[in-house]
Amino acid sequence: MRTLFYLSLSLCLTACFQQKKISQAKLPAQGPSQFTSEQQNLITQVAREFPEGTHLSICLMKGSEKEFIGVVREGDLLSWRNLKARVFEIGSISKVLTSHMLVSSIRKGYVDSLRQPIAAFLPVKMAEQPPITFWHLASHTAGLPTVPTNYTGNIFTYKNPYRKYDEVKLLSYLQKGLEIDSTVGGQYRYSNAGMGLLGYTLARARNVSYESMLQADIVGPLGLTRTTTQRDRLEPFLVPPQNFNGKPTSHWDMGILAGAGGILSTTEDLSKYVTWAFQRLLGADKVMGERTFSIGERYDMALGWHIAKHTVKTPILWHNGGTGGFKSAMGIHPEKKVAVIILTNIGATFNEKKGLIDDLSFDLMNTLL
């Protein structure tokens, strides 16, 4: 486990993670579900590690078959629930959909190519005029920091840190505060600033909002019903966000940086997206899943997707996400047509155990490969 961020918090965090021993979970019949006992055991063992009120919504896909399962912790009991239509913040899985919008924008003629510089679409000149292209932003190789340098919030809080970062601040950053930490295209550096800028630039190229692009390119064509950046549209279906110790916390409003992590969705909607990906990533949109940059032994980079090469039987396209009140993970193997989708209300910030959700996605994927 990673060491705690601050020594002064160690006793508090330790206390927060001391869960009561949960009695044997009641497992009512799943109806059409074909989850194996191994898969159910993997899920319940992870669910037991998280506090009261934890929700896990999971979809396993193999070929045309989709199996959904939901788990809720209530006191010392785990209960199976139907959560496939409940809405969660998907966090950085949004980056996959933003990269999808990039490829769609090229197909529709709004952008010439992946290698086109973004400068022509911006209303201000970038400081030092770095040769950043759409490819660089989608591959996390633009040399941009995790967050813009004029961002004054605290990303290491679960209390809606991006809500005050708007277009004025983004443009000021580009014009006055932009600093490239490495040669453009020469190094991988995961960047919310870069993916947020990608979503913003695409919207400018098309003269629409990010939300309008999402609806036009993905939600409408794929028949999704509860996928949006506009949370107020989904209030009746929202799972309540929780911080690392199970206390109620705020949603995150990504605003102008929505392309980095502002989308809300369901496992049901994301399963429809994966069905699309099974076909298109082997055909017309193959470029989305192809390696763009090698990160190291554990991962390579594709457009938006990471290519996970460790802990799985064979490399898969994978991304996770985390906000102050939610944690997610999604992995797919287009050739074998298998996928795992996990959405939870497990707050990622300060949460030493958030990696268990990533591990669960890999473990479940190995049961399918």
C-alpha positions in Angstrom: 0.0 0.0 0.0 1.1 3.5 -0.7 2.3 5.5 2.4 -0.1 8.2 3.7 0.3 11.7 2.3 0.6 13.4 5.7 1.9 11.9 8.9 -0.5 14.0 10.9 -3.4 12.2 9.2 -2.1 8.7 9.8 -4.0 7.9 12.9 -7.2 9.4 11.6 -7.0 7.5 8.3 -6.1 4.2 10.1 -9.2 4.6 12.2 -11.3 5.4 9.2 -10.2 2.2 7.5 -10.9 -0.1 10.4 -14.1 -1.7 9.2 -16.3 -3.9 11.2 -16.2 -7.5 10.3 -19.0 -8.2 7.9 -21.2 -11.2 8.4 -21.7 -13.6 5.5 -23.3 -11.6 2.7 -26.7 -12.6 1.7 -26.7 -13.4 -2.0 -30.3 -13.5 -3.4 -30.8 -15.0 -6.9 -29.5 -12.9 -9.7 -32.2 -13.9 -12.2 -30.6 -14.0 -15.7 -27.1 -13.3 -14.3 -24.5 -15.9 -15.0 -21.7 -14.6 -12.8 -19.6 -17.5 -11.6 -18.9 -18.2 -7.9 -15.3 -17.0 -8.6 -16.5 -13.7 -9.9 -19.0 -13.2 -7.1 -16.3 -14.0 -4.6 -13.8 -11.5 -6.1 -16.5 -8.8 -6.0 -17.7 -9.4 -2.4 -14.1 -9.6 -1.1 -13.4 -6.1 -2.5 -16.8 -4.7 -1.4 -16.1 -5.8 2.2 -13.1 -3.4 2.3 -15.3 -0.3 1.9 -17.6 1.5 4.3 -21.4 1.8 4.8 -23.2 3.0 1.8 -20.8 1.7 -0.8 -22.3 0.9 -4.2 -20.6 -1.2 -6.9 -22.2 -1.5 -10.3 -20.5 -4.0 -12.5 -21.0 -5.3 -16.0 -19.1 -8.2 -17.6 -19.3 -8.7 -21.3 -18.4 -11.6 -23.5 -19.4 -11.5 -27.1 -23.0 -10.4 -27.3 -23.7 -11.4 -23.7 -24.0 -8.8 -21.0 -24.2 -9.6 -17.3 -24.9 -6.9 -14.7 -24.4 -7.2 -11.0 -24.8 -4.6 -8.2 -23.6 -4.7 -4.6 -24.6 -2.3 -1.8 -23.1 -2.4 1.7 -25.6 -1.8 4.4 -24.1 -2.0 7.9 -22.4 -5.4 8.1 -24.3 -6.9 5.2 -23.7 -6.9 1.4 -26.8 -7.1 -0.8 -27.1 -7.7 -4.5 -29.0 -4.9 -6.2 -29.9 -3.9 -9.7 -27.7 -0.9 -10.2 -27.2 -0.9 -14.0 -29.3 2.2 -14.6 -28.0 4.2 -11.6 -25.7 7.1 -12.4 -22.1 7.6 -11.2 -19.4 10.1 -12.0 -17.1 8.1 -14.3 -14.1 10.5 -13.7 -11.2 10.0 -16.1 -12.9 7.4 -18.2 -14.3 10.6 -19.8 -10.9 10.9 -21.5 -11.7 7.8 -23.6 -14.9 9.5 -24.8 -13.2 12.8 -25.4 -10.7 11.0 -27.7 -13.6 9.3 -29.4 -15.0 12.9 -30.1 -11.6 13.7 -31.6 -11.7 10.9 -34.1 -15.3 11.7 -34.9 -14.4 15.4 -35.5 -11.8 14.3 -38.0 -14.3 12.1 -39.8 -16.8 14.9 -39.9 -14.2 17.4 -41.3 -13.9 19.7 -38.4 -10.3 18.7 -37.8 -7.9 17.8 -40.6 -5.9 15.1 -38.8 -4.5 13.9 -35.5 -1.3 15.8 -36.3 -3.0 19.1 -36.9 -1.7 21.8 -34.4 -4.4 23.1 -32.0 -3.3 26.7 -32.2 -5.6 27.6 -35.1 -8.6 26.8 -33.0 -7.7 28.8 -30.0 -8.8 32.5 -29.4 -5.4 33.4 -27.9 -1.8 32.6 -28.8 -0.2 30.1 -26.5 2.9 31.3 -24.6 6.1 30.3 -26.6 3.7 28.9 -29.2 4.5 25.2 -28.6 3.7 22.8 -31.6 1.0 20.9 -29.7 -1.2 18.8 -31.9 -4.4 16.9 -31.2 -2.4 13.7 -31.1 -0.2 15.0 -28.3 -3.2 15.9 -26.2 -4.9 12.6 -26.7 -1.7 10.7 -26.0 -0.6 12.7 -22.9 2.6 13.7 -24.6 2.1 17.5 -24.9 4.3 18.1 -21.9 1.5 19.7 -19.9 1.2 19.5 -16.1 -1.5 17.5 -14.3 -3.5 20.7 -13.8 -3.0 24.2 -15.2 -0.4 26.3 -13.3 -3.0 29.0 -12.5 -5.3 26.5 -11.0 -5.8 27.6 -7.4 -7.9 24.8 -6.1 -6.6 21.7 -4.3 -6.9 18.5 -6.4 -6.1 16.5 -3.3 -9.5 17.4 -1.8 -12.8 15.7 -2.4 -14.7 19.0 -2.1 -15.3 19.9 -5.8 -11.9 21.4 -6.6 -12.5 22.4 -10.2 -15.8 24.2 -9.9 -14.3 27.7 -10.1 -11.9 27.0 -13.0 -13.5 28.6 -16.1 -12.7 29.6 -19.7 -11.2 33.0 -18.7 -8.7 31.2 -16.4 -7.9 28.5 -19.0 -7.2 31.2 -21.7 -5.1 33.2 -19.3 -3.1 30.0 -18.5 -2.5 29.3 -22.2 -1.5 32.9 -23.0 0.5 33.8 -19.9 1.3 30.8 -17.8 1.9 27.9 -20.2 5.1 26.0 -19.6 6.0 22.8 -21.3 7.8 20.5 -18.9 9.5 18.4 -21.6 9.9 18.4 -25.4 6.5 18.2 -27.0 5.9 14.6 -28.1 9.0 13.3 -26.2 7.6 12.1 -23.0 4.4 10.7 -21.4 2.9 12.9 -18.7 -0.6 12.2 -17.6 -2.5 15.5 -17.8 -6.0 16.6 -16.8 -5.0 20.0 -18.2 -4.2 18.4 -21.6 -7.4 16.4 -21.9 -9.5 19.3 -20.7 -7.8 21.4 -23.4 -8.5 18.7 -26.0 -12.2 18.8 -25.2 -12.3 22.6 -25.2 -10.4 22.9 -28.5 -12.7 20.4 -30.2 -15.7 22.3 -29.1 -14.3 25.5 -30.5 -13.4 23.8 -33.8 -17.1 22.7 -34.1 -18.6 25.9 -32.5 -20.6 23.9 -30.0 -20.4 23.0 -26.3 -18.6 19.9 -25.0 -22.0 18.6 -24.0 -23.4 19.1 -27.5 -20.5 17.1 -28.9 -21.0 14.3 -26.5 -24.7 14.1 -27.4 -24.1 14.3 -31.1 -21.1 11.9 -31.4 -21.9 9.3 -28.7 -25.1 9.6 -26.8 -27.5 10.0 -29.7 -25.9 7.5 -32.2 -25.5 4.8 -29.6 -28.8 5.2 -27.9 -27.5 6.1 -24.5 -30.1 7.4 -22.0 -28.2 8.5 -18.9 -24.8 9.8 -20.1 -24.2 13.6 -19.8 -22.1 16.3 -18.2 -25.3 18.0 -16.9 -25.8 16.4 -13.5 -29.1 18.2 -12.8 -30.7 16.1 -15.7 -30.0 12.9 -13.7 -30.8 13.8 -10.1 -33.4 11.0 -9.5 -30.9 8.4 -10.6 -27.7 9.6 -9.0 -25.8 7.4 -6.5 -24.8 9.6 -3.6 -21.0 10.4 -3.6 -19.0 9.4 -0.5 -15.5 10.3 0.5 -12.7 7.8 1.5 -14.3 7.0 4.9 -17.9 6.7 3.7 -19.1 10.2 4.6 -21.3 12.2 2.2 -19.3 14.6 0.0 -19.8 16.8 -3.0 -20.0 16.0 -6.7 -17.2 17.4 -8.9 -18.0 20.0 -11.5 -15.3 20.0 -14.1 -16.7 22.9 -16.2 -14.3 24.0 -18.9 -12.1 20.9 -18.2 -15.0 18.5 -18.7 -13.1 16.6 -21.3 -10.7 15.4 -18.6 -13.4 13.9 -16.3 -16.8 15.6 -16.4 -19.1 12.8 -17.6 -21.7 10.9 -15.6 -23.0 7.5 -16.8 -24.2 4.1 -16.0 -22.9 0.6 -16.5 -25.8 0.0 -18.9 -24.9 3.0 -21.1 -21.2 2.1 -21.0 -22.0 -1.4 -22.0 -23.6 0.0 -25.2 -20.5 2.0 -25.8 -18.3 -1.1 -25.4 -20.5 -3.0 -27.9 -19.8 -0.2 -30.4 -16.1 -0.4 -29.5 -15.9 -4.2 -30.1 -16.8 -3.5 -33.8 -15.3 -0.1 -34.5 -11.9 -0.6 -32.9 -11.3 -3.5 -35.2 -12.6 -1.5 -38.3 -13.3 2.1 -39.1 -12.0 3.5 -35.8 -9.1 1.1 -35.3 -6.8 4.1 -34.8 -8.4 4.7 -31.4 -7.0 1.5 -30.0 -3.6 1.5 -31.6 -0.4 2.2 -29.6 0.7 5.8 -29.8 3.4 5.9 -27.2 5.3 3.4 -25.0 5.2 4.3 -21.3 7.1 1.3 -19.9 6.7 -2.3 -18.9 3.2 -1.9 -17.4 1.4 0.4 -19.9 1.5 1.8 -23.4 -0.7 4.7 -24.6 -3.4 4.7 -27.3 -5.8 7.6 -28.0 -7.4 8.2 -24.6 -7.0 4.6 -23.7 -4.1 3.1 -21.8 -2.9 -0.3 -22.9 -2.4 -2.4 -19.8 0.2 -5.1 -20.2 0.6 -6.2 -16.6 -1.5 -8.5 -14.3 -3.7 -9.5 -17.3 -3.3 -12.6 -19.5 -3.0 -10.5 -22.6 -2.8 -6.7 -23.1 -6.1 -4.8 -22.9 -7.4 -1.3 -23.5 -8.0 0.1 -20.0 -8.8 3.3 -18.2 -9.8 4.1 -14.6 -11.3 7.2 -13.0 -11.6 8.9 -9.7 -13.2 11.9 -8.2 -13.9 13.0 -4.6 -16.9 10.7 -4.3 -16.5 8.1 -7.0 -14.1 5.5 -8.5 -14.3 3.6 -11.8 -12.5 1.2 -14.1 -13.1 -0.1 -17.6 -11.2 -2.6 -19.6 -11.9 -4.2 -23.0 -10.3 -6.6 -25.4 -11.9 -5.9 -28.8 -10.5 -9.0 -30.5 -11.8 -11.4 -27.9 -14.9 -9.3 -27.4 -14.7 -9.3 -23.6 -15.0 -6.3 -21.2 -15.3 -5.3 -17.6 -17.0 -2.1 -16.4 -17.0 -1.0 -12.7 -18.6 2.1 -11.4 -18.6 2.9 -7.6 -19.3 5.7 -5.2 -16.0 5.0 -3.4 -14.3 8.4 -3.0 -10.8 8.2 -4.7 -9.2 11.2 -2.9 -7.0 10.1 0.1 -8.3 6.6 -0.3 -5.5 4.1 0.3 -7.8 1.3 -0.9 -9.0 2.8 -4.2 -6.5 0.6 -6.1 -8.6 -2.4 -5.1 -11.1 -1.3 -7.8 -8.4 -1.3 -10.4 -7.2 -4.7 -9.2 -10.8 -6.0 -9.3 -11.2 -4.9 -13.0 -8.0 -6.8 -13.9 -9.0 -9.9 -11.9 -12.5 -10.0 -13.4 -11.0 -9.5 -16.9 -8.7 -12.5 -16.3 -11.9 -14.7 -15.7 -13.1 -13.7 -19.2 -9.9 -13.9 -21.2 
